[in-house]
Amino acid sequence: MTLPTPVLHTARLRLRPFNDADADSLFALHSSSHAMRYWDSAPWRERARSERFLTMCAKLAEDGTGARVAIDRASDGAFVGWCSLTGWNPDYRSASLGYILNDTMWGHGYATEAVHAVLAWGFDTLDLNRVQAEVDTRNTASGRVLEKIGFVREGTLREECVVNGEVSDTWVFGLLRRERRPSTTAACVH
């Protein structure tokens, strides 16, 4: 079963399927040691990783297991980052949330706005009951984004990741359908 990647709009953002023209923007984002410092893998060193990432995005849609969308700023088309719902299980009505933004885009509320849009699509289109997100415990800003949206910190996975030789813990967050807080900036699906 395929799952077409949605196109979503918010007051300031356009979320859309990735295309080949995004390879340079993806490489710039994922090769930034600052943007990737709390990620569960090291920054990219070779541009070929972008092509593999784009192939994985298409495979998500083809396999019907989730969707990963590029986030562009509506005012000028600037690449902001990406957001995803992966591991969609229609029987359990669950999925995992992921997102990363260019560090130049931090602090403007774009993550909150994009996540609200993707969650609206997930709860309304995929009929999700539960969404889970995992965050490095040092990434308090991302934890605040999730809590602002309504996620509850459910636990800590101790020493769950080792990136570049550094051991870190991971917070597990969950959002249930009945606890969902609607966004004040509605997203529309096209």
N, CA and C atoms as an extended XYZ file, in Angstrom:
570
Properties=species:S:1:pos:R:3:atomname:S:1:resname:S:1:resid:I:1 pbc="F F F"
N         0.842       -1.178        0.000 N   MET     1
C         0.000        0.000        0.000 CA  MET     1
C         0.889        1.244        0.000 C   MET     1
N         0.672        2.124       -0.949 N   THR     2
C         1.435        3.363       -0.979 CA  THR     2
C         0.755        4.408       -0.102 C   THR     2
N         1.531        5.387        0.311 N   LEU     3
C         1.036        6.481        1.125 CA  LEU     3
C         1.569        7.774        0.514 C   LEU     3
N         0.754        8.459       -0.269 N   PRO     4
C         1.253        9.680       -0.912 CA  PRO     4
C         1.704       10.712        0.124 C   PRO     4
N         2.877       11.289       -0.115 N   THR     5
C         3.398       12.323        0.770 CA  THR     5
C         2.555       13.579        0.588 C   THR     5
N         2.079       14.151        1.676 N   PRO     6
C         1.173       15.298        1.560 CA  PRO     6
C         1.909       16.600        1.236 C   PRO     6
N         1.137       17.565        0.768 N   VAL     7
C         1.569       18.952        0.692 CA  VAL     7
C         0.709       19.691        1.712 C   VAL     7
N         1.370       20.352        2.658 N   LEU     8
C         0.680       21.034        3.748 CA  LEU     8
C         1.096       22.497        3.760 C   LEU     8
N         0.183       23.347        4.145 N   HIS     9
C         0.483       24.779        4.244 CA  HIS     9
C         0.108       25.268        5.634 C   HIS     9
N         0.954       26.131        6.183 N   THR    10
C         0.652       26.822        7.429 CA  THR    10
C         0.739       28.315        7.130 C   THR    10
N         0.601       29.124        8.147 N   ALA    11
C         0.672       30.574        7.948 CA  ALA    11
C         2.002       30.994        7.336 C   ALA    11
N         3.095       30.314        7.701 N   ARG    12
C         4.416       30.748        7.238 CA  ARG    12
C         5.206       29.691        6.485 C   ARG    12
N         4.683       28.472        6.393 N   LEU    13
C         5.462       27.372        5.839 CA  LEU    13
C         4.710       26.595        4.779 C   LEU    13
N         5.485       25.959        3.908 N   ARG    14
C         4.964       24.986        2.956 CA  ARG    14
C         5.733       23.694        3.194 C   ARG    14
N         5.002       22.613        3.462 N   LEU    15
C         5.594       21.300        3.664 CA  LEU    15
C         5.233       20.468        2.449 C   LEU    15
N         6.226       19.840        1.840 N   ARG    16
C         6.022       19.195        0.544 CA  ARG    16
C         6.915       17.967        0.404 C   ARG    16
N         6.600       17.120       -0.591 N   PRO    17
C         7.490       15.983       -0.849 CA  PRO    17
C         8.872       16.473       -1.278 C   PRO    17
N         9.889       15.709       -0.944 N   PHE    18
C        11.237       16.016       -1.399 CA  PHE    18
C        11.358       15.762       -2.890 C   PHE    18
N        12.312       16.444       -3.533 N   ASN    19
C        12.657       16.175       -4.922 CA  ASN    19
C        14.176       16.250       -5.067 C   ASN    19
N        14.674       15.873       -6.234 N   ASP    20
C        16.122       15.811       -6.456 CA  ASP    20
C        16.809       17.161       -6.247 C   ASP    20
N        16.093       18.254       -6.470 N   ALA    21
C        16.677       19.584       -6.307 CA  ALA    21
C        16.992       19.901       -4.848 C   ALA    21
N        16.519       19.083       -3.915 N   ASP    22
C        16.762       19.313       -2.492 CA  ASP    22
C        18.091       18.744       -2.002 C   ASP    22
N        18.823       18.053       -2.866 N   ALA    23
C        20.042       17.360       -2.429 CA  ALA    23
C        21.061       18.308       -1.799 C   ALA    23
N        21.298       19.456       -2.394 N   ASP    24
C        22.285       20.382       -1.831 CA  ASP    24
C        21.842       20.930       -0.478 C   ASP    24
N        20.570       21.283       -0.353 N   SER    25
C        20.054       21.789        0.918 CA  SER    25
C        20.129       20.723        2.005 C   SER    25
N        19.810       19.496        1.649 N   LEU    26
C        19.908       18.397        2.611 CA  LEU    26
C        21.338       18.190        3.076 C   LEU    26
N        22.272       18.229        2.123 N   PHE    27
C        23.664       18.031        2.497 CA  PHE    27
C        24.148       19.161        3.402 C   PHE    27
N        23.775       20.387        3.091 N   ALA    28
C        24.167       21.523        3.936 CA  ALA    28
C        23.623       21.342        5.359 C   ALA    28
N        22.382       20.916        5.478 N   LEU    29
C        21.769       20.711        6.791 CA  LEU    29
C        22.463       19.587        7.558 C   LEU    29
N        22.577       18.431        6.925 N   HIS    30
C        23.091       17.245        7.617 CA  HIS    30
C        24.608       17.212        7.758 C   HIS    30
N        25.310       18.105        7.095 N   SER    31
C        26.762       18.169        7.277 CA  SER    31
C        27.151       19.207        8.325 C   SER    31
N        26.178       19.930        8.859 N   SER    32
C        26.438       20.934        9.891 CA  SER    32
C        26.607       20.265       11.256 C   SER    32
N        27.792       20.377       11.813 N   SER    33
C        28.014       19.768       13.135 CA  SER    33
C        27.174       20.465       14.207 C   SER    33
N        26.860       21.733       14.012 N   HIS    34
C        26.026       22.454       14.980 CA  HIS    34
C        24.580       21.948       14.932 C   HIS    34
N        24.009       21.846       13.742 N   ALA    35
C        22.625       21.376       13.600 CA  ALA    35
C        22.497       19.910       14.013 C   ALA    35
N        23.542       19.132       13.807 N   MET    36
C        23.494       17.684       14.055 CA  MET    36
C        24.021       17.285       15.437 C   MET    36
N        24.347       18.236       16.296 N   ARG    37
C        25.038       17.893       17.539 CA  ARG    37
C        24.224       16.998       18.463 C   ARG    37
N        22.893       17.017       18.354 N   TYR    38
C        22.073       16.146       19.197 CA  TYR    38
C        21.454       14.998       18.402 C   TYR    38
N        21.870       14.840       17.183 N   TRP    39
C        21.315       13.799       16.319 CA  TRP    39
C        21.935       12.460       16.675 C   TRP    39
N        21.295       11.380       16.261 N   ASP    40
C        21.802       10.050       16.614 CA  ASP    40
C        22.789        9.499       15.585 C   ASP    40
N        23.342       10.369       14.759 N   SER    41
C        24.393        9.975       13.828 CA  SER    41
C        25.301       11.177       13.588 C   SER    41
N        26.494       10.886       13.135 N   ALA    42
C        27.468       11.948       12.886 CA  ALA    42
C        27.062       12.778       11.667 C   ALA    42
N        27.552       14.018       11.579 N   PRO    43
C        27.276       14.833       10.380 CA  PRO    43
C        27.763       14.118        9.118 C   PRO    43
N        27.042       14.370        8.035 N   TRP    44
C        27.406       13.777        6.755 CA  TRP    44
C        28.731       14.347        6.267 C   TRP    44
N        29.521       13.511        5.623 N   ARG    45
C        30.798       13.942        5.043 CA  ARG    45
C        30.811       13.832        3.522 C   ARG    45
N        29.920       13.004        2.977 N   GLU    46
C        29.879       12.860        1.515 CA  GLU    46
C        28.476       13.183        0.996 C   GLU    46
N        28.440       13.887       -0.137 N   ARG    47
C        27.180       14.350       -0.712 CA  ARG    47
C        26.272       13.191       -1.135 C   ARG    47
N        26.825       12.024       -1.395 N   ALA    48
C        26.031       10.863       -1.813 CA  ALA    48
C        24.981       10.502       -0.759 C   ALA    48
N        25.206       10.904        0.487 N   ARG    49
C        24.210       10.647        1.536 CA  ARG    49
C        22.878       11.318        1.201 C   ARG    49
N        22.922       12.476        0.535 N   SER    50
C        21.691       13.174        0.147 CA  SER    50
C        20.858       12.322       -0.793 C   SER    50
N        21.504       11.712       -1.778 N   GLU    51
C        20.776       10.868       -2.728 CA  GLU    51
C        20.166        9.660       -2.023 C   GLU    51
N        20.897        9.066       -1.093 N   ARG    52
C        20.351        7.931       -0.340 CA  ARG    52
C        19.154        8.359        0.510 C   ARG    52
N        19.261        9.545        1.114 N   PHE    53
C        18.153       10.089        1.904 CA  PHE    53
C        16.916       10.271        1.034 C   PHE    53
N        17.087       10.856       -0.159 N   LEU    54
C        15.954       11.082       -1.063 CA  LEU    54
C        15.333        9.763       -1.508 C   LEU    54
N        16.159        8.759       -1.737 N   THR    55
C        15.653        7.429       -2.092 CA  THR    55
C        14.836        6.850       -0.938 C   THR    55
N        15.314        7.045        0.294 N   MET    56
C        14.581        6.550        1.471 CA  MET    56
C        13.234        7.259        1.623 C   MET    56
N        13.182        8.548        1.301 N   CYS    57
C        11.910        9.284        1.365 CA  CYS    57
C        10.892        8.675        0.405 C   CYS    57
N        11.323        8.398       -0.821 N   ALA    58
C        10.432        7.790       -1.806 CA  ALA    58
C        10.004        6.392       -1.362 C   ALA    58
N        10.921        5.652       -0.752 N   LYS    59
C        10.598        4.299       -0.289 CA  LYS    59
C         9.567        4.325        0.839 C   LYS    59
N         9.644        5.314        1.735 N   LEU    60
C         8.639        5.457        2.793 CA  LEU    60
C         7.237        5.533        2.185 C   LEU    60
N         7.096        6.406        1.187 N   ALA    61
C         5.797        6.585        0.540 CA  ALA    61
C         5.379        5.320       -0.200 C   ALA    61
N         6.321        4.734       -0.920 N   GLU    62
C         6.037        3.527       -1.693 CA  GLU    62
C         5.622        2.363       -0.795 C   GLU    62
N         6.316        2.198        0.329 N   ASP    63
C         6.014        1.110        1.264 CA  ASP    63
C         4.785        1.402        2.125 C   ASP    63
N         4.346        2.666        2.154 N   GLY    64
C         3.200        3.037        2.971 CA  GLY    64
C         3.500        3.053        4.448 C   GLY    64
N         4.777        3.294        4.821 N   THR    65
C         5.154        3.250        6.233 CA  THR    65
C         5.325        4.628        6.859 C   THR    65
N         5.137        5.681        6.062 N   GLY    66
C         5.270        7.023        6.613 CA  GLY    66
C         5.478        8.059        5.542 C   GLY    66
N         5.801        9.260        5.993 N   ALA    67
C         6.030       10.369        5.078 CA  ALA    67
C         7.069       11.299        5.677 C   ALA    67
N         7.950       11.791        4.822 N   ARG    68
C         8.944       12.774        5.227 CA  ARG    68
C         8.777       13.960        4.282 C   ARG    68
N         8.568       15.150        4.865 N   VAL    69
C         8.318       16.343        4.055 CA  VAL    69
C         9.414       17.376        4.251 C   VAL    69
N         9.764       18.036        3.148 N   ALA    70
C        10.660       19.187        3.199 CA  ALA    70
C         9.853       20.365        3.717 C   ALA    70
N        10.500       21.234        4.487 N   ILE    71
C         9.849       22.429        5.017 CA  ILE    71
C        10.483       23.638        4.355 C   ILE    71
N         9.671       24.437        3.672 N   ASP    72
C        10.125       25.679        3.047 CA  ASP    72
C         9.414       26.848        3.698 C   ASP    72
N        10.098       27.969        3.795 N   ARG    73
C         9.455       29.191        4.266 CA  ARG    73
C         8.603       29.727        3.126 C   ARG    73
N         7.341       30.019        3.392 N   ALA    74
C         6.400       30.444        2.351 CA  ALA    74
C         6.793       31.784        1.736 C   ALA    74
N         7.353       32.682        2.519 N   SER    75
C         7.638       34.033        2.031 CA  SER    75
C         8.711       34.078        0.955 C   SER    75
N         9.715       33.189        1.039 N   ASP    76
C        10.813       33.258        0.062 CA  ASP    76
C        11.275       31.888       -0.444 C   ASP    76
N        10.622       30.807       -0.017 N   GLY    77
C        10.985       29.469       -0.476 CA  GLY    77
C        12.247       28.916        0.156 C   GLY    77
N        12.819       29.583        1.150 N   ALA    78
C        14.042       29.101        1.788 CA  ALA    78
C        13.802       27.747        2.446 C   ALA    78
N        14.768       26.854        2.286 N   PHE    79
C        14.696       25.521        2.888 CA  PHE    79
C        14.915       25.648        4.396 C   PHE    79
N        13.936       25.215        5.170 N   VAL    80
C        13.979       25.325        6.626 CA  VAL    80
C        14.507       24.037        7.253 C   VAL    80
N        14.096       22.890        6.720 N   GLY    81
C        14.478       21.592        7.270 CA  GLY    81
C        13.486       20.544        6.815 C   GLY    81
N        13.262       19.557        7.655 N   TRP    82
C        12.277       18.532        7.310 CA  TRP    82
C        11.616       17.981        8.575 C   TRP    82
N        10.481       17.306        8.335 N   CYS    83
C         9.687       16.704        9.413 CA  CYS    83
C         9.132       15.387        8.873 C   CYS    83
N         8.954       14.420        9.764 N   SER    84
C         8.468       13.120        9.289 CA  SER    84
C         7.592       12.423       10.312 C   SER    84
N         6.732       11.569        9.788 N   LEU    85
C         6.044       10.540       10.555 CA  LEU    85
C         6.463        9.227        9.925 C   LEU    85
N         7.153        8.390       10.681 N   THR    86
C         7.632        7.119       10.152 CA  THR    86
C         7.162        5.984       11.054 C   THR    86
N         7.367        4.772       10.566 N   GLY    87
C         6.968        3.604       11.350 CA  GLY    87
C         5.466        3.521       11.552 C   GLY    87
N         4.709        4.058       10.582 N   TRP    88
C         3.245        4.047       10.716 CA  TRP    88
C         2.748        2.620       10.814 C   TRP    88
N         1.988        2.344       11.864 N   ASN    89
C         1.385        1.036       12.062 CA  ASN    89
C        -0.135        1.237       12.110 C   ASN    89
N        -0.837        0.941       11.007 N   PRO    90
C        -2.284        1.170       10.987 CA  PRO    90
C        -3.052        0.305       11.983 C   PRO    90
N        -2.509       -0.864       12.341 N   ASP    91
C        -3.186       -1.716       13.327 CA  ASP    91
C        -3.133       -1.087       14.720 C   ASP    91
N        -1.970       -0.562       15.081 N   TYR    92
C        -1.809        0.080       16.391 CA  TYR    92
C        -2.152        1.563       16.347 C   TYR    92
N        -2.323        2.103       15.120 N   ARG    93
C        -2.615        3.528       14.907 CA  ARG    93
C        -1.538        4.395       15.557 C   ARG    93
N        -0.279        4.040       15.264 N   SER    94
C         0.846        4.748       15.859 CA  SER    94
C         1.900        5.081       14.813 C   SER    94
N         2.749        6.048       15.140 N   ALA    95
C         3.864        6.442       14.280 CA  ALA    95
C         4.878        7.184       15.131 C   ALA    95
N         6.073        7.396       14.555 N   SER    96
C         7.137        8.133       15.222 CA  SER    96
C         7.374        9.452       14.498 C   SER    96
N         7.560       10.502       15.266 N   LEU    97
C         7.811       11.839       14.752 CA  LEU    97
C         9.302       12.126       14.745 C   LEU    97
N         9.761       12.785       13.696 N   GLY    98
C        11.136       13.249       13.630 CA  GLY    98
C        11.183       14.587       12.919 C   GLY    98
N        12.166       15.409       13.260 N   TYR    99
C        12.331       16.687       12.570 CA  TYR    99
C        13.720       17.235       12.839 C   TYR    99
N        14.193       18.039       11.903 N   ILE   100
C        15.457       18.755       12.054 CA  ILE   100
C        15.365       20.017       11.210 C   ILE   100
N        15.862       21.103       11.765 N   LEU   101
C        15.841       22.390       11.071 CA  LEU   101
C        17.252       22.948       10.975 C   LEU   101
N        17.492       23.718        9.912 N   ASN   102
C        18.744       24.454        9.800 CA  ASN   102
C        18.904       25.331       11.034 C   ASN   102
N        20.110       25.392       11.579 N   ASP   103
C        20.302       26.167       12.802 CA  ASP   103
C        20.005       27.654       12.607 C   ASP   103
N        20.072       28.162       11.387 N   THR   104
C        19.713       29.564       11.140 CA  THR   104
C        18.212       29.800       11.262 C   THR   104
N        17.444       28.720       11.293 N   MET   105
C        15.983       28.813       11.378 CA  MET   105
C        15.471       28.555       12.797 C   MET   105
N        16.352       28.274       13.736 N   TRP   106
C        15.950       28.007       15.110 CA  TRP   106
C        15.440       29.294       15.761 C   TRP   106
N        14.519       29.123       16.699 N   GLY   107
C        14.060       30.244       17.506 CA  GLY   107
C        12.969       31.089       16.879 C   GLY   107
N        12.417       30.639       15.752 N   HIS   108
C        11.364       31.397       15.067 CA  HIS   108
C         9.997       30.717       15.147 C   HIS   108
N         9.914       29.589       15.835 N   GLY   109
C         8.657       28.863       15.946 CA  GLY   109
C         8.346       27.966       14.756 C   GLY   109
N         9.310       27.812       13.840 N   TYR   110
C         9.063       26.991       12.650 CA  TYR   110
C         8.886       25.514       12.996 C   TYR   110
N         9.653       25.005       13.949 N   ALA   111
C         9.519       23.587       14.323 CA  ALA   111
C         8.124       23.318       14.867 C   ALA   111
N         7.659       24.174       15.760 N   THR   112
C         6.323       24.008       16.342 CA  THR   112
C         5.259       24.041       15.243 C   THR   112
N         5.373       24.996       14.341 N   GLU   113
C         4.390       25.154       13.263 CA  GLU   113
C         4.390       23.950       12.330 C   GLU   113
N         5.579       23.476       11.955 N   ALA   114
C         5.679       22.325       11.046 CA  ALA   114
C         5.165       21.051       11.713 C   ALA   114
N         5.539       20.834       12.972 N   VAL   115
C         5.103       19.631       13.675 CA  VAL   115
C         3.586       19.626       13.835 C   VAL   115
N         3.000       20.771       14.166 N   HIS   116
C         1.532       20.846       14.247 CA  HIS   116
C         0.899       20.411       12.928 C   HIS   116
N         1.437       20.889       11.815 N   ALA   117
C         0.866       20.548       10.502 CA  ALA   117
C         0.971       19.054       10.218 C   ALA   117
N         2.133       18.479       10.482 N   VAL   118
C         2.334       17.044       10.228 CA  VAL   118
C         1.454       16.215       11.157 C   VAL   118
N         1.339       16.634       12.404 N   LEU   119
C         0.475       15.902       13.336 CA  LEU   119
C        -0.995       15.982       12.925 C   LEU   119
N        -1.451       17.147       12.469 N   ALA   120
C        -2.837       17.279       12.001 CA  ALA   120
C        -3.087       16.292       10.871 C   ALA   120
N        -2.148       16.214        9.933 N   TRP   121
C        -2.266       15.257        8.825 CA  TRP   121
C        -2.273       13.823        9.373 C   TRP   121
N        -1.377       13.519       10.303 N   GLY   122
C        -1.292       12.171       10.845 CA  GLY   122
C        -2.537       11.744       11.599 C   GLY   122
N        -3.042       12.618       12.456 N   PHE   123
C        -4.232       12.258       13.222 CA  PHE   123
C        -5.473       12.211       12.332 C   PHE   123
N        -5.585       13.137       11.394 N   ASP   124
C        -6.786       13.205       10.556 CA  ASP   124
C        -6.760       12.221        9.386 C   ASP   124
N        -5.613       12.067        8.728 N   THR   125
C        -5.531       11.211        7.540 CA  THR   125
C        -5.169        9.770        7.878 C   THR   125
N        -4.205        9.599        8.773 N   LEU   126
C        -3.757        8.244        9.134 CA  LEU   126
C        -4.525        7.671       10.314 C   LEU   126
N        -5.409        8.471       10.900 N   ASP   127
C        -6.207        8.056       12.054 CA  ASP   127
C        -5.327        7.594       13.217 C   ASP   127
N        -4.244        8.329       13.454 N   LEU   128
C        -3.338        7.969       14.532 CA  LEU   128
C        -4.005        8.121       15.897 C   LEU   128
N        -3.603        7.263       16.803 N   ASN   129
C        -3.993        7.393       18.202 CA  ASN   129
C        -2.803        7.833       19.051 C   ASN   129
N        -1.581        7.439       18.626 N   ARG   130
C        -0.376        7.750       19.394 CA  ARG   130
C         0.777        8.113       18.464 C   ARG   130
N         1.508        9.153       18.850 N   VAL   131
C         2.734        9.533       18.158 CA  VAL   131
C         3.837        9.589       19.206 C   VAL   131
N         4.976        9.007       18.865 N   GLN   132
C         6.121        8.987       19.778 CA  GLN   132
C         7.261        9.793       19.166 C   GLN   132
N         8.028       10.466       20.008 N   ALA   133
C         9.216       11.192       19.579 CA  ALA   133
C        10.323       10.936       20.586 C   ALA   133
N        11.546       10.888       20.094 N   GLU   134
C        12.708       10.697       20.963 CA  GLU   134
C        13.667       11.857       20.777 C   GLU   134
N        14.206       12.349       21.903 N   VAL   135
C        15.050       13.538       21.890 CA  VAL   135
C        16.238       13.317       22.818 C   VAL   135
N        17.424       13.686       22.348 N   ASP   136
C        18.615       13.682       23.206 CA  ASP   136
C        18.323       14.574       24.408 C   ASP   136
N        18.636       14.106       25.612 N   THR   137
C        18.299       14.852       26.820 CA  THR   137
C        19.011       16.206       26.915 C   THR   137
N        20.069       16.389       26.160 N   ARG   138
C        20.758       17.680       26.148 CA  ARG   138
C        20.040       18.693       25.260 C   ARG   138
N        19.116       18.220       24.437 N   ASN   139
C        18.407       19.086       23.499 CA  ASN   139
C        17.114       19.599       24.146 C   ASN   139
N        17.274       20.460       25.119 N   THR   140
C        16.122       20.954       25.877 CA  THR   140
C        15.186       21.790       25.008 C   THR   140
N        15.716       22.471       23.989 N   ALA   141
C        14.859       23.281       23.110 CA  ALA   141
C        13.863       22.390       22.370 C   ALA   141
N        14.316       21.254       21.870 N   SER   142
C        13.411       20.341       21.181 CA  SER   142
C        12.405       19.738       22.149 C   SER   142
N        12.837       19.441       23.354 N   GLY   143
C        11.909       18.953       24.373 CA  GLY   143
C        10.812       19.969       24.660 C   GLY   143
N        11.181       21.259       24.711 N   ARG   144
C        10.177       22.312       24.942 CA  ARG   144
C         9.191       22.402       23.776 C   ARG   144
N         9.684       22.235       22.543 N   VAL   145
C         8.790       22.250       21.376 CA  VAL   145
C         7.735       21.165       21.541 C   VAL   145
N         8.167       19.958       21.870 N   LEU   146
C         7.227       18.846       22.002 CA  LEU   146
C         6.238       19.082       23.135 C   LEU   146
N         6.717       19.553       24.269 N   GLU   147
C         5.819       19.802       25.397 CA  GLU   147
C         4.817       20.906       25.088 C   GLU   147
N         5.235       21.929       24.350 N   LYS   148
C         4.328       23.010       23.960 CA  LYS   148
C         3.185       22.476       23.092 C   LYS   148
N         3.494       21.472       22.283 N   ILE   149
C         2.502       20.871       21.389 CA  ILE   149
C         1.570       19.930       22.152 C   ILE   149
N         2.011       19.455       23.318 N   GLY   150
C         1.173       18.564       24.112 CA  GLY   150
C         1.781       17.214       24.404 C   GLY   150
N         2.981       16.952       23.882 N   PHE   151
C         3.647       15.686       24.177 CA  PHE   151
C         3.974       15.599       25.663 C   PHE   151
N         3.964       14.391       26.184 N   VAL   152
C         4.301       14.115       27.576 CA  VAL   152
C         5.611       13.332       27.589 C   VAL   152
N         6.550       13.772       28.429 N   ARG   153
C         7.789       13.012       28.570 CA  ARG   153
C         7.475       11.770       29.377 C   ARG   153
N         7.680       10.601       28.770 N   GLU   154
C         7.265        9.338       29.370 CA  GLU   154
C         8.406        8.568       30.032 C   GLU   154
N         9.627        8.912       29.663 N   GLY   155
C        10.741        8.179       30.265 CA  GLY   155
C        12.063        8.554       29.647 C   GLY   155
N        13.109        7.931       30.150 N   THR   156
C        14.468        8.175       29.680 CA  THR   156
C        15.116        6.845       29.328 C   THR   156
N        15.687        6.779       28.146 N   LEU   157
C        16.488        5.629       27.735 CA  LEU   157
C        17.931        5.985       28.077 C   LEU   157
N        18.456        5.349       29.085 N   ARG   158
C        19.785        5.688       29.582 CA  ARG   158
C        20.881        5.196       28.650 C   ARG   158
N        21.835        6.089       28.369 N   GLU   159
C        22.979        5.794       27.511 CA  GLU   159
C        22.562        5.071       26.241 C   GLU   159
N        21.533        5.584       25.618 N   GLU   160
C        20.943        4.937       24.449 CA  GLU   160
C        21.745        5.168       23.176 C   GLU   160
N        22.430        6.292       23.071 N   CYS   161
C        23.179        6.620       21.846 CA  CYS   161
C        24.651        6.860       22.164 C   CYS   161
N        25.474        6.507       21.191 N   VAL   162
C        26.887        6.870       21.221 CA  VAL   162
C        27.190        7.475       19.863 C   VAL   162
N        27.424        8.793       19.841 N   VAL   163
C        27.717        9.501       18.599 CA  VAL   163
C        29.058       10.190       18.754 C   VAL   163
N        29.954        9.927       17.802 N   ASN   164
C        31.309       10.485       17.864 CA  ASN   164
C        31.972       10.185       19.203 C   ASN   164
N        31.715        8.999       19.732 N   GLY   165
C        32.329        8.576       20.976 CA  GLY   165
C        31.686        9.130       22.232 C   GLY   165
N        30.648        9.934       22.094 N   GLU   166
C        29.987       10.539       23.243 CA  GLU   166
C        28.685        9.807       23.557 C   GLU   166
N        28.553        9.361       24.795 N   VAL   167
C        27.363        8.634       25.235 CA  VAL   167
C        26.306        9.638       25.664 C   VAL   167
N        25.045        9.377       25.268 N   SER   168
C        23.967       10.285       25.676 CA  SER   168
C        22.693        9.508       25.979 C   SER   168
N        21.874       10.131       26.804 N   ASP   169
C        20.563        9.589       27.146 CA  ASP   169
C        19.522       10.155       26.180 C   ASP   169
N        18.376        9.478       26.110 N   THR   170
C        17.291        9.895       25.217 CA  THR   170
C        15.991        9.970       26.001 C   THR   170
N        15.278       11.085       25.834 N   TRP   171
C        13.932       11.196       26.383 CA  TRP   171
C        12.951       10.612       25.390 C   TRP   171
N        11.948        9.907       25.873 N   VAL   172
C        10.853        9.393       25.062 CA  VAL   172
C         9.613       10.226       25.388 C   VAL   172
N         9.012       10.798       24.354 N   PHE   173
C         7.798       11.596       24.483 CA  PHE   173
C         6.663       10.894       23.758 C   PHE   173
N         5.446       11.053       24.261 N   GLY   174
C         4.276       10.499       23.595 CA  GLY   174
C         3.147       11.509       23.557 C   GLY   174
N         2.393       11.461       22.479 N   LEU   175
C         1.200       12.297       22.330 CA  LEU   175
C         0.047       11.391       21.922 C   LEU   175
N        -1.010       11.410       22.714 N   LEU   176
C        -2.205       10.621       22.424 CA  LEU   176
C        -3.259       11.506       21.766 C   LEU   176
N        -4.058       10.894       20.927 N   ARG   177
C        -5.120       11.633       20.222 CA  ARG   177
C        -5.962       12.462       21.194 C   ARG   177
N        -6.343       11.873       22.306 N   ARG   178
C        -7.237       12.559       23.236 CA  ARG   178
C        -6.559       13.727       23.952 C   ARG   178
N        -5.210       13.793       23.918 N   GLU   179
C        -4.464       14.870       24.567 CA  GLU   179
C        -3.974       15.925       23.579 C   GLU   179
N        -4.298       15.732       22.327 N   ARG   180
C        -3.821       16.622       21.267 CA  ARG   180
C        -4.346       18.034       21.453 C   ARG   180
N        -3.451       19.001       21.259 N   ARG   181
C        -3.827       20.417       21.304 CA  ARG   181
C        -3.826       20.951       19.886 C   ARG   181
N        -4.991       21.346       19.371 N   PRO   182
C        -5.023       21.869       17.998 CA  PRO   182
C        -4.167       23.118       17.855 C   PRO   182
N        -3.606       23.287       16.685 N   SER   183
C        -2.786       24.449       16.387 CA  SER   183
C        -3.657       25.681       16.199 C   SER   183
N        -3.083       26.825       16.527 N   THR   184
C        -3.798       28.086       16.261 CA  THR   184
C        -3.625       28.511       14.809 C   THR   184
N        -2.648       27.935       14.120 N   THR   185
C        -2.453       28.203       12.690 CA  THR   185
C        -2.782       26.927       11.936 C   THR   185
N        -3.998       26.847       11.452 N   ALA   186
C        -4.483       25.630       10.806 CA  ALA   186
C        -3.677       25.314        9.554 C   ALA   186
N        -3.461       24.025        9.335 N   ALA   187
C        -2.798       23.557        8.134 CA  ALA   187
C        -3.841       23.010        7.191 C   ALA   187
N        -3.619       23.196        5.913 N   CYS   188
C        -4.531       22.597        4.942 CA  CYS   188
C        -3.757       21.643        4.071 C   CYS   188
N        -4.393       20.572        3.675 N   VAL   189
C        -3.784       19.531        2.870 CA  VAL   189
C        -4.201       19.743        1.419 C   VAL   189
N        -3.236       19.593        0.520 N   HIS   190
C        -3.534       19.675       -0.922 CA  HIS   190
C        -3.172       18.383       -1.601 C   HIS   190
